[in-house]
Amino acid sequence: MVGHAAALLRDPLAWLARCAASGSGEGIHRLRLWGRPSYLVTDADLVHEVLAGRAGDFDKGGQFYRNAREIFGDTLVTASAGKHPHQRRRMRPVFRRARIAAAVPAMRLEAGRVADSWTSGGEADIVRGSVLYAHRTAVRTLLPVLSTVEVDRLATASARLIEDLFLRTVLPPQAGALLRRRFDTSLRTLREACGAAVPEARARAADERSGLLAALLETSPQGGGPASDEEARDHFVSLLMAGTETSVSALAWQLHHLSRDLPLQHRIRDELHAVAGERPVTLADLERMPLLRRATAETLRCRPPLWMLLRTSVREVRLGGYRFPAGTDFYFSPHQLQHAPDVFAEPGSFCPERWPERGPSARDRSFLAFGAGPRRCLGDQFALTSLAVATSTVLTRWTLTPAAGRAPRARLRTMQVPHALRLRVERRHSGL
């Protein structure tokens, strides 16, 4: 029954590398996982076929998504194939450019709060700082009407919910019930706070500065009218869950890579100064910073937050010349595909220059940090903007170098996050 699960859990990245290097080169490997018919797809073209070319033949399946739907309902991240197009139309106004631009000041504020809490000459806990930034920013950009005290309270509840989410969703329902009390308390805290803020957000929905959640409360023919209060609470929680842990992973790994390359830090600072000077950075400024964009793309290539994805066939399918019955699980790893040596020279090296100025394009089938096809991450530009704001804010205040001791190792659960990442921080002075 356990099969390959033991090797997968013991050292996932090494196991994936062995799978990719073995077999006849057809890119489909039979797995034994929990007694279900399962396959690992290691060929980028076949993965693209599953995600984009024939997306209608596959759906988000498996125990994780079944349990997540029971908790959060059919929101954008968890929705089944039949309900996903409606949810995507509903959420599209949330991430239009004007809303993202209006969220940048909140991102700067929260990045500054974290960066200013560090001590010059000391060591900063980068993962903790990334957690604080991601959850506070998510709450503040969704509901700007909240006070800082309330933002911090809800960010704590959001972080606690994420801690419990992995076990609650991967464990069988009977075992997951053991976590229910603490999990449900955090969930209720978030839903009640959102419910209390909805009337004001609804009244200001047409104002681009009213927050991301308010976009759901606008009258939108494309989305079928404004969301109800109940839908708003569901989407509030789902957006927190979808965006925070990926941001924690991306920001922590980005600062780790930059700490190991002082010349790159200096070049990004020079680029930032040339574009924005001494004034606060804006979305338009960030769009004129190709070096930072390349560094971010390379961070997401080296350490994609979502390191393993799953699709389940909803009908009999043919893939790679083979026939598979309905209900077959197909796993694929963005991490494995983005370290393919025949696509990326020296895949273990951090090399921003491998990307063009605009970064990866839809033609780069081996780059799956945001997925592909109809389920490609709708908030990708918001996520990239948040990561750029946080990185530029940190670099204007601090010079980062590795702390003494062992290099951080990846902790792979739902996301790929560095474990025990501490960096030495030195305060930068104006003009230096």
N, C-alpha and C positions, 0 to 999 in steps of 0.2 A: 504493500500500500504506500509506503514512504518513497521507495524508488530513488529518483534523482534528487529529491528534496533535501536529503542530508548534505550532499555535496553543494547544492545550491545555497543552502543556508550557511554552511561553514565558510566558504570563500566564493561568493557569487561571481566576482569579476574574473577570477582565474578559471572558474568552471565555464563561463561564457566564452573565454578565449580558447579553451580546449575544444568546445563544441564547434566554434567557427573554423578551427584548424583541422577538424576531423571529418570523416565521411567522404563521400564521392564528389563533393563540390556542388551538389544539387541545391544546397541551401535550405533543406528541410530535415530536421532531426527529430526522430521519435523520442518522446519523453515518457517517463513513468512518474506521475505526480498524483498522489492521493486517489489512485484508481480510476482516473478519468482519461479518455482519449485525448492526448496532448502532444503538441509539436512545437519545437523551437524553430523559427524562421530566421535564417542568418543572411539571406540574400536581399540586398536593398531593393531590387526591382520587384521581388515577390512581396516584400513588405509594403511597397507603394501600391501594389495591386490590391492588397487587403484593405489598406487605409483609404485609398482614393479611387483606383480604377474600378473596383467592384465592391465599394463600401456597402452597398445594399445587401450583400450576401453575408455580412458580418455585423455583430452587435457587441456592445460591452457586456460581457458575461462573467461568470465565475462568482465564487462566494463573496469576494470583496464588494462587487457592485450590487449583488443581491442584498447584502447586509446594509450597504450605504443607502440604497433606495428606501429600505425600511426606516432608516433614521431621518433622512433629509427629503424624501419624496423624489419626484421626477423633476429635479432642477437641471440646469444646463449640464453640469458635470456628470450627473448620474442618470440622466434621462435615457430611456430605451430608444431604439432607432425610430419607432413610430412617433414618439413625442419630441424628439430632439430638434427637428426643424422649427417647430413652433417656439420652443424655448430659445433657440438661437436668434430667431427674429425678435423675440421679446427682449433679449439682452443686448442686441446690437447697438441701440442708442446709448447704452451705458458707456461704451468705449469709443464713441466718436471723438475726433481730435480735439474739439473745443472742451469737452469734459476732461480729457487727459491734461490739456494745457492748464485748465483751472485747478487741477489737483497738484500741480508742481509745487506751489508754496507750502502746502501741507507736507509734502515729501521733504522739502528743504528743512522745515521746522523739526520734523522728527529725526532726520539724519543729524541735524545739529545738536539735538538733545543727547543723542547717543555719543557723538564724537566729543562733545564738551564734558562728558562724564569721565573721560580717561585722564590719566596723570602722566605728564611728560616724564620720560625716562623709565616708565613702568611697563607692565605687560597688560594688554587688553584681552579680555575674553571675547573673541570675535564672534563665536556662535551665539553667546548670550546677547551681544550687541545687535547681531542680525535678527534674533528673535524679537527683541524689543522694537527695533525699527519696523520689521515686517508687520507685526500685529498692530502696533500703534498707527502706522500709516494706513493700513487697511481699514481700521475703524474710523480714523479721521477723514479719509477721502470718501468713504461711504456716507458718513453722517457728520458733516462739518458743524452741525448745530450743537454738538456735544462740547462740554467743557473739557479741559485737559485732565481733570480728576476723573471724569467719567470715561474719557478715552483710555486712561491707564487701567481703570477697573475692568472695562470690557476687553482690553488687550490681554489682561491676565486670564480672564475666562476663556478667551479664544485660544491662547497658548495651551491652557490646560486641556481644552477640548481636543486639540491636535494631538497632545501626548497620548490621550486615551483612544483616539480614533483608530489607530493602526490595529491595536489588539481587539477593539470592539468589532471591527469589520472583518478581520481575518480569522478570528476564533469562531467555532460553531456557536449558534445562538445560546445554547445552554451555558457555555463558558463565558460568553460575552456578557451575559446577564449579571455576572459578578461585578462588572465595572459600571453597571447602569446607574447607580445612585449618584456617584460623582459626575459622571458624564451628563446625566440628565439635568443636574443642578447647573452646570456650565451652560448647557444648551438653553435652559429656561432663562438664565440671566441674559443671554444675548437676545433671545426672542422678545423678552419683555422690554428691554431697553430700546430695541428697534421699534416695537409697537408704540412706545411712548413718544418716539421722535418722528413717527410717520406723519402726523397731522401738520407739523411745521414744514417738513420736507415736501409734503404734497402742495402746500400753499406756495412754496417757492420753486416748484418743479421746473418752471420755464427758465429760471436763472441758471446759467451754466455753472455758476459758483456754488450751487446748492448741494453738490455732492453726487456721487455716482448712483446711489440708490434712488435719488430723486428722479433720475432719468427714467426709471421704471414707472414712476407715478405720473409721467406726462401722458397726454392723449396721443397715442401713436398708431395710426392706421396700419402701419407695417407690422406692428406687434400685436394688433388686435385690441387696442384700447389700453388704458392704464392698468397696472397691476392692482389687485385688491390688497387690503392690509395684510391678509394671511399670506398671499403670494410674496409680498414685500419682505415679510419676516423670513420666509423660507429662502428667498434669494439672498438676503443679507447674510445668513449663516453659510449658505453654499459658497458665496463669493469669498468670505473669510477663509473657509476651508480650502478653496481652490488656489487662492493667491498667496497665502502666507508662507507655507512651508517651502514652496518652490522659490520664493524670494529669499528665505533664510539660506537655502542651499546655494543659490546663485551668488548672493552677496558675500557669503563667507568664503566660498572658493575663489571668487574674484580678488578679494583682498589678500588671500593666501598667495595667489599667483603674482600679484603686483609686489608683495613684500619681498619676493625672491628676485626682483628685477628693478633695481633702483633707476637705471637709465630710462626704463619704460615709465616709471612714475614721473620722472622729470619731464619727459616728452608729453605725457598727458596733461600735466600742469601747464606746460607752455601752450598747448593747444587750447586749454580752457581759458587761459589769460588772453590769448590772441582773439578769442571769440567773444568773451564776456567781460574781459577786464576785471574790475573790482566789484561790479554789480552782481546781484543774485542771478543765478543761471535760470534760463527759461527753456521751454520745450523747443523753441526755434533755435536757441543756442546749441542744444544737444544734437539737433539734426545737422549741425555744421561741424561735428567733431568726429571725423572718420576714424581716427586712431582709437578713441574710446570705444567706438562701435565695433572695431575689429577685435579689440581686447575682450569685449563682452562676448562676441561670437565665439572666440577661442575658448573662453571659460566654459561656455555652454556646450562646446564640442567636447572638451576634456572631461567635464563633470556635469552631464545633463542631470537635472534634478530627478526627473522620472527615468530611472535606469531600466525599468522593465514594464512593458505594456502587454495587454491581453485583449484579444478579440475572439468571439465564439461564432462559429458558422450557424446561421439560422435556417439553412437548407443544405442539401448536398452540393458540394462545390468541387471544382477541379482547380488545383494549384500546383504549379511546377510539374505538370504532367501526371499528377496523381489525383485520385478521387477520394474525397473525405465525406463522411456522413454529417448530417445536421447535428449540432451539439458538440462539435470538435473544438477544443481550445487551441488557439494559436498564440504562442508567446513570441515576442520579439523585443530586443534590447537596443534602445538608442545608443547606450554606451558602447555596446559591441560594434554596432554599425559605424559609429563615429570614431572608432579606433581601427578600422580596417586598413591594413598597410598598403593595399593596392589602390586605395582612394586617397588616403592622407599620409604623405611622406613623414616618417618619424612620428607616428601617432602619439607616442608618449611625451613628446616635447610640446611646450607651450609656445606657440608661434603665431601671434596675431597677424603677421605679414602674409600668412597663407590665404587670407581672405581679401577680396576686393573692397574698395572703400564703402560700398553699400552693404557689405556683409553677405551672408548666405542668401540665396534666392530659392524660389520654388523648384528650380531645376536641380538643386543639390539634394538628390534623393537620399543620400547617406546622412544628411543633417536633419535630425528629428527631434530637436529640443522642444519644439512646439507642436509636434505631431504633423499630420498631413491630411488632406482631404476634407470632407464636410465637418469633421470633428477637430480640425486644427484649432488650437487655442485661440479663442476670440479676444482674449485680453493680452495678446503677445506684445502689442505696442505699449500698453500701460505697464506691463512688467519690465520691458526694456527701459522705459523712461524712469521708472522707480529705481532700477538698478543703477542707471547712469547718474541720477541725482544723488543717490547715497554715495556712490564712489567718488564723484567730483567733490562732494561736501567733505568727505573724509580726507581726500588728498590736499584740499586747500588748507587744512588745519594740521595735518600730521604727515610725518615720514614713517613708513612702515618697514620693519625688518623682521626676519624670523626670530622668535624667542629661542633661547637655548633649550636643548632637549630634542626629543624625537619629532620627526615630521608628523603631522596629523594623518590619521588613517580614515578611510571612508567608512561611515556607518550607513549601511543600506537597509532601510525598512521600506516604507512607502516612497520616501525620497532618499537621495544620496547626499548626506550631510557630513562634513568633516567632524571627526571626534577629537576633542581636546585641542582645539586650535587657539593658540595664544600668540600674539604678535607684540613685539617691542614697538612702542610708539614714542616719537620725539616731536615736540611741538615745533611747528614751522613759524617763522617770524616774517612779517611783511617785507617783501622785497627779496627774500631768499629763495 
